[in-house]
């Protein structure tokens, strides 16, 4: 039975517009370009999850706090959980490399929130691959629709865009997996406004709350959709009302009613682990290093120029040593110092090098500063060599990181040795083949089989 839509003479509310669009996704096939990008995002996200660093204490705490029994498996361990709890645990793991797919212009990571929700509910509902892709599309596009025009204002208030807006993505994905009608989907999105959270103080102090911000957003989406499924309603103008989301959290009048113009193809991927803000300058440095053949001993100083907003983002300009890996994951000087010395940056470098050590002496040759005229995510890099030479290069946007399937596969295949099982390379090839033909899959069990231990390995 449909939930009652509250009707009056006013135009549809923001959540009602989105609810109609999300529900309608089931009626027509997704565009091929969207399907291809979503498959790429799914492959990327799952590889990031299985190759995440050892965070045993954090994962044990997360699993202990979210242990309701159910049919959804957790990554690696294969423990059975209720979908909301499995989504929490899996989202925490998927984001832990700090290497996530990203909408750069709204500062948010959709995959690490949407994918765990879709996989958890797919196991409970015996959903098909086609249903999963439809739900992913709902999540990715809803995130952009809600965040567009307000994300920067939330950042100015110290709020993290990924978790603040991510709950709308997870709610939309969960609503589609539950096949909610437009009215119930709208109510679920309204309820999501009551689950928005996440400050950026953790980046300043190097503490690990950023992982549970993602996990909370994933879990809350399933909760909101479940509440709406069983008749719980929400304020019609939960987003744009006088005391709604935009005024309360962003301090702005509501942006125009959300559109739906397929932004999923704009999602970019981090080619290396660590904060997205540092990807462009690190890319430039590694490119220069290969082209000109210099090493760390030949470099006098490096200046990284970013937009003022990016340069002042918590943790970006910090020098180590750091109390935890979180500080290193955010630090531009650290990431570039490792790249300068080693010619690359690996996930294990954050674990092995964040504490006291010579890499931090090298990082002090690297300065991050804000500059007029640079867009967010762009960078100008100046490398001053000891022979008096000055090398410089610039990136103004990240479209070169909006990789397709083949480019992403080429990068991910290099991570096979980081899978936690001896047959990691074979698992990756199997996973790739399954996702490539995802619309033909009657269930997603085979996807999960690739990213959990065998029966004698799973806990």
C-alpha positions as CSV (number, residue, x, y, z in Angstrom):
1,X,0.0,0.0,0.0
2,X,1.4,3.4,-0.9
3,X,2.1,6.0,1.8
4,X,-0.1,9.1,1.6
5,X,1.5,12.0,-0.3
6,X,0.7,15.2,1.5
7,X,-1.0,17.3,-1.3
8,X,-1.6,21.1,-1.3
9,X,-1.5,23.8,-3.9
10,X,2.2,24.3,-3.7
11,X,4.8,22.9,-6.1
12,X,6.4,19.5,-5.2
13,X,9.0,19.7,-2.5
14,X,12.6,18.7,-3.1
15,X,12.2,15.3,-1.5
16,X,9.0,14.7,-3.5
17,X,10.8,15.5,-6.8
18,X,13.7,13.2,-5.9
19,X,11.3,10.5,-4.7
20,X,9.5,10.5,-8.1
21,X,12.8,10.4,-10.0
22,X,14.2,7.6,-7.9
23,X,11.1,5.4,-8.1
24,X,11.0,6.0,-11.9
25,X,14.4,4.5,-12.4
26,X,12.9,1.1,-12.4
27,X,10.7,1.9,-15.4
28,X,13.3,2.5,-18.1
29,X,16.8,1.0,-18.8
30,X,19.7,3.0,-17.5
31,X,21.9,4.8,-20.2
32,X,24.8,2.6,-21.3
33,X,27.3,5.2,-20.2
34,X,25.9,5.2,-16.7
35,X,25.9,1.4,-16.5
36,X,29.5,1.3,-17.6
37,X,30.6,3.9,-15.0
38,X,28.7,2.2,-12.2
39,X,30.3,-1.1,-13.0
40,X,33.7,0.6,-12.9
41,X,32.9,2.2,-9.5
42,X,31.8,-1.2,-8.1
43,X,35.0,-2.9,-9.2
44,X,37.1,0.0,-7.9
45,X,35.2,0.1,-4.5
46,X,35.5,-3.6,-3.9
47,X,39.2,-3.7,-4.6
48,X,39.7,-0.8,-2.3
49,X,37.8,-2.7,0.4
50,X,39.8,-5.9,0.2
51,X,43.2,-4.2,0.0
52,X,42.5,-1.8,2.9
53,X,45.1,-1.6,5.6
54,X,45.0,-3.7,8.8
55,X,42.7,-1.8,11.1
56,X,41.9,-4.8,13.3
57,X,41.1,-2.8,16.5
58,X,38.8,-0.4,14.7
59,X,37.0,-3.2,12.7
60,X,36.6,-5.3,15.9
61,X,35.0,-2.3,17.6
62,X,32.7,-1.7,14.7
63,X,31.7,-5.3,14.4
64,X,31.1,-5.5,18.2
65,X,28.8,-2.5,18.1
66,X,26.9,-3.6,15.1
67,X,26.3,-7.3,15.4
68,X,22.6,-7.9,14.8
69,X,22.2,-11.3,13.0
70,X,21.1,-11.4,9.4
71,X,21.9,-12.6,5.9
72,X,24.4,-10.0,4.7
73,X,28.1,-10.9,4.8
74,X,30.9,-8.6,5.8
75,X,33.9,-8.2,3.5
76,X,36.9,-10.5,4.2
77,X,35.5,-12.3,7.3
78,X,32.1,-13.3,5.9
79,X,30.4,-12.7,9.2
80,X,26.6,-12.6,8.9
81,X,24.9,-9.4,9.9
82,X,21.6,-7.6,9.5
83,X,21.9,-5.4,6.3
84,X,22.2,-2.2,8.2
85,X,25.0,-3.5,10.4
86,X,26.8,-5.2,7.5
87,X,26.6,-2.0,5.5
88,X,28.2,-0.2,8.5
89,X,31.1,-2.6,8.9
90,X,31.7,-2.8,5.1
91,X,31.6,0.9,4.6
92,X,34.1,1.5,7.3
93,X,36.5,-0.9,5.5
94,X,35.8,0.3,2.0
95,X,36.8,3.9,2.8
96,X,39.9,2.9,4.9
97,X,42.5,3.2,2.1
98,X,41.5,6.9,1.8
99,X,41.2,6.0,-1.9
100,X,37.6,6.5,-3.0
101,X,35.6,7.5,-6.0
102,X,34.7,11.1,-5.8
103,X,32.5,13.9,-7.1
104,X,35.2,16.5,-6.9
105,X,32.9,19.6,-7.2
106,X,30.8,18.6,-4.2
107,X,33.8,17.1,-2.2
108,X,32.0,13.8,-1.6
109,X,32.7,10.1,-2.0
110,X,29.6,8.1,-3.2
111,X,30.9,4.6,-3.7
112,X,32.1,3.8,-0.1
113,X,28.6,4.6,1.1
114,X,26.3,3.4,-1.7
115,X,28.0,0.1,-2.6
116,X,27.9,-1.4,1.0
117,X,24.2,-0.6,1.2
118,X,23.4,-2.1,-2.2
119,X,25.3,-5.3,-1.5
120,X,23.9,-5.8,2.0
121,X,20.3,-5.4,0.8
122,X,20.9,-7.5,-2.3
123,X,21.8,-10.4,-0.1
124,X,18.7,-10.1,2.0
125,X,16.3,-9.5,-0.8
126,X,18.0,-11.9,-3.4
127,X,18.2,-8.9,-5.7
128,X,19.6,-9.2,-9.2
129,X,22.6,-7.4,-10.7
130,X,20.2,-5.2,-12.7
131,X,18.4,-4.1,-9.6
132,X,21.7,-3.4,-7.9
133,X,22.8,-1.1,-10.7
134,X,19.5,0.7,-10.6
135,X,20.0,1.3,-6.8
136,X,23.6,2.5,-7.3
137,X,22.4,5.0,-9.9
138,X,19.8,6.3,-7.4
139,X,22.4,6.7,-4.8
140,X,25.1,8.4,-6.9
141,X,22.7,10.8,-8.6
142,X,20.8,11.7,-5.4
143,X,24.1,12.6,-3.7
144,X,24.9,15.0,-6.4
145,X,21.4,16.5,-6.6
146,X,21.2,17.2,-2.9
147,X,24.8,18.5,-2.5
148,X,25.0,20.7,-5.6
149,X,25.1,24.3,-4.6
150,X,25.6,23.9,-0.9
151,X,28.6,21.6,-0.3
152,X,31.1,24.4,-0.1
153,X,29.1,26.1,2.6
154,X,29.1,23.0,4.8
155,X,32.9,22.8,4.5
156,X,33.2,26.3,5.7
157,X,31.3,25.3,8.8
158,X,33.7,22.4,9.5
159,X,31.2,19.7,8.3
160,X,32.3,16.8,6.1
161,X,30.4,16.7,2.8
162,X,30.8,12.9,2.3
163,X,28.9,12.0,5.5
164,X,26.5,15.0,5.6
165,X,25.3,14.3,2.0
166,X,26.1,10.6,1.9
167,X,23.1,9.7,4.0
168,X,20.9,10.9,1.1
169,X,22.8,8.7,-1.3
170,X,22.4,5.6,1.0
171,X,18.8,6.3,1.6
172,X,18.0,6.6,-2.1
173,X,19.9,3.4,-2.9
174,X,18.1,1.6,0.0
175,X,14.7,2.9,-1.1
176,X,15.3,1.5,-4.6
177,X,16.5,-1.9,-3.3
178,X,13.3,-2.1,-1.2
179,X,11.3,-1.0,-4.3
180,X,9.6,1.9,-2.4
181,X,7.1,4.0,-4.3
182,X,7.7,7.7,-4.8
183,X,5.9,8.8,-1.7
184,X,7.7,6.5,0.6
185,X,11.0,7.3,-1.0
186,X,10.3,11.0,-0.4
187,X,9.6,10.4,3.2
188,X,12.8,8.3,3.6
189,X,14.8,11.2,2.2
190,X,13.2,13.6,4.6
191,X,14.0,11.2,7.5
192,X,17.6,11.3,6.2
193,X,17.9,14.9,7.3
194,X,17.8,13.7,10.8
195,X,20.9,11.5,10.4
196,X,23.4,14.0,8.9
197,X,26.6,14.2,10.8
198,X,30.4,14.4,10.6
199,X,32.9,17.2,11.5
200,X,36.4,17.6,10.2
201,X,38.2,18.0,13.5
202,X,39.5,14.4,13.0
203,X,41.6,15.6,10.1
204,X,43.2,18.3,12.3
205,X,44.0,15.9,15.1
206,X,44.7,12.7,13.1
207,X,42.0,10.6,14.7
208,X,39.9,7.9,12.9
209,X,36.4,9.2,13.1
210,X,36.3,9.8,9.4
211,X,35.8,6.1,8.9
212,X,32.7,5.9,11.1
213,X,31.3,9.0,9.4
214,X,31.1,6.9,6.2
215,X,29.8,3.9,8.1
216,X,27.1,5.9,9.9
217,X,25.9,7.4,6.6
218,X,25.7,3.9,5.0
219,X,23.8,2.4,7.9
220,X,21.4,5.3,8.3
221,X,20.2,5.0,4.7
222,X,18.9,1.5,5.4
223,X,17.3,2.7,8.6
224,X,15.5,5.6,6.9
225,X,14.2,3.5,4.0
226,X,13.0,0.8,6.5
227,X,11.2,3.4,8.6
228,X,9.5,4.8,5.5
229,X,8.7,1.4,4.2
230,X,6.7,0.8,7.4
231,X,4.8,4.0,7.3
232,X,7.0,6.6,9.1
233,X,6.6,10.0,7.4
234,X,8.7,13.1,7.4
235,X,8.4,16.9,6.8
236,X,7.6,17.7,3.1
237,X,10.2,20.5,3.1
238,X,12.8,18.7,5.1
239,X,15.5,20.0,2.7
240,X,14.4,23.5,1.7
241,X,12.2,24.5,4.5
242,X,12.7,27.5,6.8
243,X,14.2,25.2,9.4
244,X,15.3,22.5,7.0
245,X,18.6,21.0,6.0
246,X,20.0,23.8,3.9
247,X,19.3,26.6,6.4
248,X,20.3,24.6,9.4
249,X,23.6,23.1,8.1
250,X,24.7,25.3,5.3
251,X,23.1,28.6,6.5
252,X,21.8,29.3,3.0
253,X,18.4,29.6,1.3
254,X,17.5,26.5,-0.5
255,X,19.1,26.0,-3.9
256,X,16.8,25.5,-6.9
257,X,14.7,22.3,-7.0
258,X,17.0,19.3,-7.7
259,X,17.6,18.3,-11.3
260,X,18.7,14.9,-12.6
261,X,21.1,15.3,-15.5
262,X,23.4,12.2,-15.0
263,X,26.5,13.3,-13.2
264,X,27.7,9.8,-12.5
265,X,30.2,9.9,-15.5
266,X,31.9,12.8,-13.8
267,X,33.0,10.7,-10.9
268,X,36.8,10.6,-10.6
269,X,39.1,8.0,-9.1
270,X,42.1,8.5,-7.0
271,X,45.1,6.9,-8.8
272,X,47.0,6.7,-5.5
273,X,46.0,6.4,-1.9
274,X,45.6,9.5,0.3
275,X,43.5,12.6,0.2
276,X,42.0,13.7,-3.2
277,X,43.3,17.3,-2.7
278,X,46.9,16.0,-2.9
279,X,46.3,13.8,-5.9
280,X,46.9,16.5,-8.5
281,X,50.2,17.8,-7.1
282,X,51.5,14.3,-6.5
283,X,50.6,13.4,-10.0
284,X,52.5,16.4,-11.3
285,X,55.5,15.6,-9.2
286,X,55.7,11.9,-10.3
287,X,55.3,13.0,-13.9
288,X,58.1,15.6,-13.5
289,X,60.3,13.0,-11.8
290,X,59.9,10.6,-14.7
291,X,60.4,13.3,-17.3
292,X,63.4,15.0,-15.9
293,X,65.0,12.2,-13.9
294,X,65.7,14.0,-10.7
295,X,65.7,12.4,-7.2
296,X,65.2,13.7,-3.7
297,X,68.9,14.6,-3.2
298,X,68.7,17.1,-6.1
299,X,65.6,18.9,-4.8
300,X,66.1,22.1,-2.8
301,X,62.4,22.9,-2.2
302,X,58.9,22.2,-3.6
303,X,56.1,24.7,-3.5
304,X,52.5,23.3,-3.9
305,X,50.0,26.0,-4.8
306,X,46.3,25.1,-4.3
307,X,43.0,27.0,-4.1
308,X,42.7,28.8,-0.8
309,X,39.9,26.4,0.2
310,X,41.9,23.3,-0.5
311,X,45.1,24.7,1.1
312,X,43.3,25.4,4.3
313,X,41.4,22.1,4.4
314,X,42.2,20.5,7.7
315,X,45.4,18.4,7.7
316,X,46.5,19.3,4.1
317,X,49.5,21.5,5.0
318,X,50.6,19.5,8.1
319,X,54.1,18.1,8.5
320,X,54.8,15.0,10.4
321,X,55.6,13.0,12.3
322,X,52.0,12.0,13.0
323,X,50.3,10.3,15.9
324,X,48.4,8.0,13.5
325,X,48.0,7.2,9.8
326,X,45.1,9.7,9.5
327,X,47.6,12.6,9.7
328,X,49.7,11.1,6.9
329,X,46.7,10.3,4.7
330,X,45.7,14.0,4.7
331,X,49.2,15.6,4.5
332,X,50.3,17.0,1.2
333,X,54.0,17.3,2.3
334,X,54.0,13.7,3.5
335,X,52.5,12.3,0.3
336,X,54.7,14.3,-2.0
337,X,57.8,13.4,0.1
338,X,57.2,9.7,-0.3
339,X,56.5,10.2,-4.0
340,X,59.7,12.2,-4.4
341,X,61.8,9.6,-2.7
342,X,60.3,6.4,-4.0
343,X,58.7,7.4,-7.3
344,X,55.3,6.2,-6.1
345,X,53.1,6.0,-3.0
346,X,51.8,2.8,-1.5
347,X,49.1,2.2,1.1
348,X,51.6,0.6,3.4
349,X,53.7,3.8,3.4
350,X,51.0,5.5,5.6
351,X,51.3,2.6,8.1
352,X,55.1,2.3,8.0
353,X,56.2,6.0,7.8
354,X,53.7,8.2,9.6
355,X,55.7,8.1,12.9
356,X,59.2,9.6,13.5
357,X,61.6,9.1,10.6
358,X,63.6,10.7,7.9
359,X,60.7,11.1,5.5
360,X,59.5,14.0,7.6
361,X,62.8,15.8,7.2
362,X,62.3,15.5,3.5
363,X,58.7,16.7,3.8
364,X,59.9,19.9,5.3
365,X,61.3,20.9,1.9
366,X,57.7,20.9,0.7
367,X,55.3,23.8,1.4
368,X,51.6,24.0,0.7
369,X,50.1,27.5,0.1
370,X,46.9,29.0,-1.2
371,X,47.0,30.9,-4.5
372,X,44.5,33.2,-6.3
373,X,43.0,32.0,-9.5
374,X,43.4,28.2,-8.9
375,X,40.1,26.2,-8.8
376,X,39.5,23.6,-6.2
377,X,41.3,20.4,-6.9
378,X,43.7,22.1,-9.3
379,X,47.4,22.7,-8.4
380,X,50.5,24.5,-9.5
381,X,53.8,22.8,-8.6
382,X,57.2,24.5,-8.4
383,X,60.2,22.2,-8.0
384,X,63.4,24.1,-7.1
385,X,66.5,22.0,-7.9
386,X,69.9,22.6,-6.2
387,X,71.5,23.4,-9.5
388,X,69.3,26.5,-9.7
389,X,66.7,25.1,-12.1
390,X,63.0,25.7,-11.6
391,X,60.5,23.2,-13.0
392,X,56.8,24.0,-12.9
393,X,53.6,22.5,-14.1
394,X,49.9,22.9,-13.5
395,X,46.6,21.0,-13.4
396,X,43.3,23.0,-13.3
397,X,40.8,20.2,-13.1
398,X,40.6,16.4,-12.5
399,X,38.8,15.1,-15.6
400,X,41.9,13.1,-16.5
401,X,41.1,11.0,-13.4
402,X,37.5,10.1,-14.6
403,X,38.8,6.8,-15.7
404,X,36.9,4.3,-17.8
405,X,36.8,0.5,-17.3
406,X,40.1,-0.3,-19.0
407,X,42.1,2.4,-17.3
408,X,40.7,1.4,-13.9
409,X,41.3,-2.2,-14.6
410,X,45.0,-1.5,-15.5
411,X,45.4,0.2,-12.1
412,X,43.5,-2.3,-10.0
413,X,45.3,-5.3,-11.5
414,X,48.5,-4.0,-10.0
415,X,47.0,-4.3,-6.5
416,X,46.5,-8.1,-6.8
417,X,49.4,-8.8,-4.5
418,X,47.7,-6.7,-1.8
419,X,44.7,-9.0,-1.6
420,X,44.7,-10.9,1.7
421,X,44.6,-14.3,0.0
422,X,47.1,-16.2,-2.1
423,X,44.7,-16.4,-4.9
424,X,44.1,-12.7,-5.0
425,X,45.0,-12.4,-8.7
426,X,42.5,-15.1,-9.6
427,X,39.8,-13.6,-7.4
428,X,40.3,-10.2,-9.1
429,X,39.9,-11.7,-12.6
430,X,36.7,-13.6,-11.5
431,X,35.3,-10.4,-9.9
432,X,36.0,-8.4,-13.0
433,X,34.2,-10.9,-15.2
434,X,31.2,-11.0,-12.9
435,X,30.8,-7.3,-12.7
436,X,31.3,-6.9,-16.5
437,X,28.2,-9.0,-17.0
438,X,26.4,-7.8,-13.9
439,X,23.0,-7.3,-15.6
440,X,22.9,-11.1,-16.2
441,X,23.5,-12.0,-12.6
442,X,20.4,-13.4,-10.8
443,X,21.9,-12.5,-7.5
444,X,25.1,-10.9,-6.1
445,X,26.3,-13.9,-4.2
446,X,29.1,-14.5,-6.6
447,X,30.3,-10.9,-6.1
448,X,30.5,-11.4,-2.4
449,X,32.2,-14.8,-2.8
450,X,35.1,-12.9,-4.4
451,X,35.7,-10.6,-1.4
452,X,35.2,-12.9,1.6
453,X,37.4,-15.7,2.8
454,X,36.6,-19.3,2.0
455,X,34.5,-21.2,4.6
456,X,37.6,-22.3,6.5
457,X,38.9,-18.7,6.5
458,X,35.8,-16.7,7.3
459,X,35.0,-15.8,10.9
